[in-house]
Amino acid sequence: MRTQWTGLGTALITPFAKGGGLDELAVKKLARRQIDAGVHFLVPCGTTGEVPTLSASERRRVVELVVEESGGRVPVLAGAGGYNTQEVIHAAAEMATIGVQGLLSVTPYYNKPTQEGLYQHYRAIANSTPLPIVMYNVPGRTGCNMEPATVVRLSAIANIVAVKEASGNVTQMAEIIRAVPPDFLVLSGDDALTVPIMAIGGRGLISVASNEAPAEMSQMVEAAEHGDFAAARQLHQRLMPLMQVNFVESSPGPVKFAMAAMGLCEECYRLPMVSPKAATKEKVLGVLRELGFPLVAGSHA
């Protein structure tokens, strides 16, 4: 049986309707597409899902829809993070009532807590809920890096089970993998670093690119899990342009445009996110065409 939160999880985009509200049918359709393609868990209402622009009721509704669509076929890791510890605790309690199997919690952003502050933040969240917690370190976005010693310290808390590491610092990731207990999971938070991180003991990926390419990304991760790094490298090399183009502009702009070009959702954002520049759209469409992904008629920049 697969260990929970290993393999591939998709950081789901949140589809909006042209009127600005949630597109509930698209939320379910996208979740179903992921499950059918073989992903191992779903991650709604993370930062890729534009969660800071969702109201509390919208956040709850998105997670409800994903849990309903999953129907227990794959576990759901709901986003519950931020820089107000008490608000995160409240969000975690609400997610538990919906029936999720775990929480993804990004480090506090902007206020740059100390390492002791990070420890106490996650400790307080863990003490408030029985749910497993996956910490999320993405200093390029938050301005706050969770150092290996802090991750190791937090790994001693029973329901803190993993870290999504998106520091981009391979040495830091290697230090964490070397120092944490064997049952503590280190997941890549960067699509492009997944294969090298899994080669040194990482246990999977929480992905942006699997929004567009769930089957292909699942195959890449599973190949690495099975030690078939020749196959994993081949898939990585094929998908590398997609992994890169998703971040040509601020995410989730490019990936949401790509999903719309594939006919999977409307291309609708909430401020301050806006549609990518025409040049970015041309790059995205070029990658999608190169990969042979079906595009809706008339897709253009």
C-alpha positions as CSV (number, residue, x, y, z in Angstrom):
1,M,0.0,0.0,0.0
2,R,1.3,3.5,-0.9
3,T,2.4,5.7,2.0
4,Q,0.1,8.7,2.2
5,W,1.5,11.9,0.6
6,T,4.1,10.0,-1.4
7,G,4.2,10.1,-5.2
8,L,2.5,12.9,-7.1
9,G,0.1,15.5,-5.7
10,T,-1.3,18.2,-7.9
11,A,-1.5,21.8,-6.6
12,L,-4.9,22.5,-8.2
13,I,-5.7,25.7,-9.9
14,T,-9.1,27.3,-8.9
15,P,-11.3,27.8,-11.9
16,F,-13.5,30.9,-11.9
17,A,-16.5,31.6,-14.1
18,K,-16.7,34.7,-16.4
19,G,-18.9,36.4,-13.9
20,G,-16.1,36.2,-11.3
21,G,-17.5,33.5,-9.0
22,L,-16.3,29.9,-8.5
23,D,-16.8,27.6,-11.5
24,E,-18.0,24.6,-9.4
25,L,-18.5,22.3,-12.4
26,A,-14.9,23.0,-13.5
27,V,-13.6,22.4,-10.0
28,K,-15.1,18.9,-10.1
29,K,-14.1,18.3,-13.7
30,L,-10.5,19.2,-13.0
31,A,-10.3,17.0,-9.9
32,R,-11.8,14.1,-11.8
33,R,-9.3,14.5,-14.7
34,Q,-6.5,14.3,-12.2
35,I,-7.8,11.2,-10.5
36,D,-8.5,9.5,-13.8
37,A,-4.9,10.3,-14.9
38,G,-3.4,8.5,-11.9
39,V,-2.2,11.2,-9.6
40,H,-1.7,10.0,-6.0
41,F,-3.3,12.9,-4.1
42,L,-5.0,16.3,-4.6
43,V,-4.0,19.6,-3.2
44,P,-6.9,22.2,-3.4
45,C,-6.6,25.7,-2.1
46,G,-2.9,26.0,-2.1
47,T,-1.1,29.1,-3.3
48,T,-1.4,27.8,-6.9
49,G,-5.2,27.9,-6.3
50,E,-5.1,31.7,-5.7
51,V,-6.3,31.0,-2.2
52,P,-5.5,34.5,-0.8
53,T,-8.3,35.8,-3.1
54,L,-10.9,33.3,-1.9
55,S,-13.4,34.1,0.8
56,A,-13.6,31.6,3.7
57,S,-16.8,30.2,2.3
58,E,-15.3,29.8,-1.2
59,R,-12.3,28.1,0.2
60,R,-14.6,25.7,2.1
61,R,-16.7,25.1,-1.0
62,V,-13.7,24.3,-3.3
63,V,-12.4,21.7,-0.8
64,E,-15.9,20.2,-0.4
65,L,-16.2,19.8,-4.1
66,V,-12.8,18.1,-4.4
67,V,-13.4,15.8,-1.5
68,E,-16.8,14.9,-3.0
69,E,-15.3,14.2,-6.4
70,S,-12.5,12.2,-4.9
71,G,-14.9,9.9,-3.1
72,G,-12.1,8.4,-1.2
73,R,-10.2,7.3,-4.4
74,V,-7.2,9.5,-3.5
75,P,-6.5,11.5,-0.4
76,V,-7.0,15.3,-0.2
77,L,-4.4,17.6,1.2
78,A,-6.1,21.0,1.8
79,G,-4.3,24.3,1.9
80,A,-4.3,25.9,5.4
81,G,-1.4,28.3,5.7
82,G,-0.6,32.0,6.3
83,Y,1.1,34.4,8.7
84,N,-1.7,34.6,11.3
85,T,-1.3,31.5,13.4
86,Q,-4.7,31.7,14.9
87,E,-6.4,32.0,11.5
88,V,-4.5,29.0,10.3
89,I,-5.7,27.0,13.3
90,H,-9.3,28.1,12.5
91,A,-8.9,27.1,8.9
92,A,-7.4,23.7,9.9
93,A,-10.4,23.0,12.1
94,E,-12.8,23.9,9.3
95,M,-10.9,21.7,6.8
96,A,-11.2,18.8,9.3
97,T,-15.0,19.0,9.3
98,I,-15.0,18.6,5.5
99,G,-13.2,15.3,5.6
100,V,-9.8,16.0,4.2
101,Q,-7.0,13.6,5.0
102,G,-4.3,16.2,5.6
103,L,-3.2,19.9,5.5
104,L,-0.6,21.7,3.5
105,S,0.6,24.8,5.4
106,V,2.9,27.4,3.8
107,T,5.3,29.2,6.0
108,P,4.2,32.7,7.2
109,Y,4.9,35.2,4.6
110,Y,6.0,38.9,4.7
111,N,6.7,39.2,8.4
112,K,9.8,36.9,8.2
113,P,9.6,35.1,11.6
114,T,12.7,33.7,13.2
115,Q,13.4,30.0,13.2
116,E,12.0,29.8,16.7
117,G,8.9,31.6,15.5
118,L,8.5,29.1,12.6
119,Y,8.8,26.2,15.1
120,Q,6.2,27.7,17.5
121,H,3.9,28.5,14.6
122,Y,3.8,24.9,13.3
123,R,3.8,23.4,16.7
124,A,0.7,25.4,17.6
125,I,-1.1,24.3,14.4
126,A,-0.1,20.6,15.0
127,N,-1.3,20.8,18.6
128,S,-4.7,22.1,17.4
129,T,-5.5,19.3,15.0
130,P,-5.2,15.5,14.6
131,L,-4.7,15.8,10.9
132,P,-1.3,15.1,9.3
133,I,0.5,18.4,8.3
134,V,2.8,18.9,5.3
135,M,4.8,22.0,5.8
136,Y,5.6,24.2,2.7
137,N,8.9,26.0,2.4
138,V,9.0,28.4,-0.5
139,P,11.3,31.3,0.4
140,G,11.3,32.9,-3.0
141,R,7.6,33.7,-2.5
142,T,7.4,34.2,1.3
143,G,10.7,35.9,2.0
144,C,11.2,33.3,4.8
145,N,13.4,30.2,4.6
146,M,12.8,27.3,7.0
147,E,16.3,26.0,7.7
148,P,17.1,22.3,7.9
149,A,17.6,22.3,11.7
150,T,14.1,23.7,12.1
151,V,12.6,21.1,9.8
152,V,14.4,18.4,11.8
153,R,13.1,19.8,15.1
154,L,9.5,19.9,13.8
155,S,9.8,16.4,12.4
156,A,9.7,15.1,16.0
157,I,6.1,16.2,16.3
158,A,3.9,13.2,15.5
159,N,1.4,14.7,13.1
160,I,4.0,16.9,11.2
161,V,4.7,14.2,8.6
162,A,6.4,16.0,5.6
163,V,7.8,19.1,4.1
164,K,7.2,20.4,0.6
165,E,10.6,21.9,-0.2
166,A,10.7,24.6,-2.8
167,S,13.8,26.5,-1.7
168,G,15.5,25.7,-5.0
169,N,18.6,24.9,-2.8
170,V,19.5,21.3,-3.6
171,T,22.1,21.2,-0.8
172,Q,19.5,22.3,1.7
173,M,17.1,19.6,0.5
174,A,19.9,17.0,0.8
175,E,20.7,18.1,4.3
176,I,17.0,17.7,5.3
177,I,16.7,14.3,3.7
178,R,19.9,13.2,5.5
179,A,18.8,14.5,8.9
180,V,15.1,13.7,9.3
181,P,13.7,10.4,10.5
182,P,13.2,7.7,7.9
183,D,9.4,8.0,8.0
184,F,9.4,11.8,7.5
185,L,8.7,12.7,3.9
186,V,10.6,15.3,1.9
187,L,8.6,16.3,-1.2
188,S,9.8,18.4,-4.1
189,G,8.0,21.7,-4.5
190,D,9.8,22.4,-7.8
191,D,8.7,20.3,-10.8
192,A,12.2,20.6,-12.4
193,L,14.0,19.3,-9.3
194,T,11.9,16.3,-8.7
195,V,14.0,13.6,-10.3
196,P,17.3,14.7,-8.7
197,I,15.6,15.1,-5.3
198,M,14.0,11.6,-5.6
199,A,17.4,10.2,-6.5
200,I,18.7,11.2,-3.1
201,G,15.7,10.1,-1.0
202,G,12.9,12.5,-1.8
203,R,9.5,10.8,-1.8
204,G,7.6,12.7,-4.5
205,L,6.3,16.0,-5.7
206,I,3.5,18.5,-5.2
207,S,3.3,19.8,-8.8
208,V,2.1,22.7,-10.9
209,A,2.8,21.0,-14.2
210,S,0.5,18.1,-13.4
211,N,-2.4,20.5,-13.8
212,E,-1.7,20.3,-17.5
213,A,0.0,16.9,-17.7
214,P,-1.2,14.7,-14.9
215,A,-0.6,11.3,-16.6
216,E,2.9,12.2,-17.8
217,M,4.0,13.7,-14.4
218,S,2.6,10.6,-12.6
219,Q,4.7,8.4,-14.9
220,M,7.8,10.4,-14.2
221,V,7.4,10.2,-10.4
222,E,6.5,6.6,-10.5
223,A,9.5,5.8,-12.6
224,A,11.8,7.5,-10.1
225,E,10.0,5.7,-7.2
226,H,10.8,2.4,-8.9
227,G,14.4,3.3,-9.4
228,D,14.0,3.5,-13.2
229,F,15.9,6.8,-13.6
230,A,16.5,6.3,-17.3
231,A,12.7,6.5,-17.8
232,A,12.3,9.3,-15.3
233,R,15.0,11.3,-17.0
234,Q,13.4,10.8,-20.4
235,L,10.1,12.0,-19.2
236,H,11.7,14.9,-17.3
237,Q,13.5,16.0,-20.5
238,R,10.3,15.9,-22.5
239,L,8.3,17.8,-19.8
240,M,11.1,20.3,-18.9
241,P,9.8,23.1,-21.3
242,L,6.4,22.8,-19.6
243,M,7.9,23.0,-16.1
244,Q,9.8,26.1,-17.1
245,V,7.1,28.0,-19.1
246,N,4.7,27.8,-16.2
247,F,6.9,30.2,-14.4
248,V,7.8,32.6,-17.2
249,E,5.4,35.0,-15.4
250,S,4.0,34.8,-11.9
251,S,2.2,31.5,-11.3
252,P,-0.6,30.6,-11.7
253,G,-1.0,32.9,-14.7
254,P,0.7,30.7,-17.3
255,V,-0.7,27.4,-16.1
256,K,-4.2,28.8,-15.9
257,F,-3.9,30.2,-19.5
258,A,-2.6,26.8,-20.6
259,M,-5.6,25.1,-19.0
260,A,-8.0,27.5,-20.7
261,A,-6.2,26.9,-24.1
262,M,-6.8,23.2,-23.6
263,G,-10.5,23.8,-23.0
264,L,-10.5,22.8,-19.3
265,C,-11.5,26.1,-17.7
266,E,-12.2,29.7,-18.4
267,E,-9.2,32.0,-18.4
268,C,-10.4,34.1,-15.4
269,Y,-8.3,35.5,-12.6
270,R,-8.8,37.6,-9.6
271,L,-6.8,40.7,-9.0
272,P,-4.0,41.2,-8.5
273,M,-3.5,38.3,-10.9
274,V,-4.1,39.2,-14.5
275,S,-3.8,37.5,-17.9
276,P,-0.2,36.8,-19.0
277,K,1.4,39.0,-21.6
278,A,0.9,38.1,-25.3
279,A,4.6,36.9,-25.6
280,T,4.1,34.6,-22.6
281,K,1.0,33.2,-24.1
282,E,2.8,32.4,-27.3
283,K,5.5,30.6,-25.4
284,V,2.9,28.6,-23.5
285,L,1.0,27.6,-26.7
286,G,4.3,26.7,-28.3
287,V,5.1,24.2,-25.5
288,L,1.6,22.8,-25.5
289,R,1.8,22.2,-29.3
290,E,5.3,20.7,-29.0
291,L,3.9,18.2,-26.4
292,G,0.9,17.4,-28.6
293,F,-1.7,18.5,-26.1
294,P,-5.1,19.2,-27.6
295,L,-6.0,22.9,-27.9
296,V,-9.4,24.5,-28.4
297,A,-10.0,26.0,-31.8
298,G,-8.8,29.5,-32.1
299,S,-6.3,29.4,-29.1
300,H,-4.0,32.3,-29.5
301,A,-2.2,35.0,-27.6
